[in-house]
């Protein structure tokens, strides 16, 4: 027990703590002195195109896949609905109604698949 107390006194002595504080202040001073030069070098590299900043996103592939599927489905469903509406207004009401029904069915299938995959956000 006395040896343990002696170790604690040495480890947390005012002289040692003061020395560590002085060493930390000196390192901080050097970092503060070097910072403007390093920052200038980084900004020069960025300006000249020698430095690129990348932020990889691991979920980007899933988001791109979801976006592509939604855009494609939206185009197909929108085209079918528009064509169906034009045909209903013309001479082919049954064909127009079928296209509108197909558009609704495709939209429902897309929503159901998104919900099943857990991608509806």
Secondary structure, DSSP 8 states (H G I E B T S, - for coil): -HHHHHHHHHHT-HHHHHHHHHHHHHHHHHHHHHHHHHHHHHHHHHHHTS-------TTHHHHHHHHHHHHHHHHHHHHHHHHHHHHHHTT-HHHHHHHHHHHHHHHHHHHHHHHHHT---
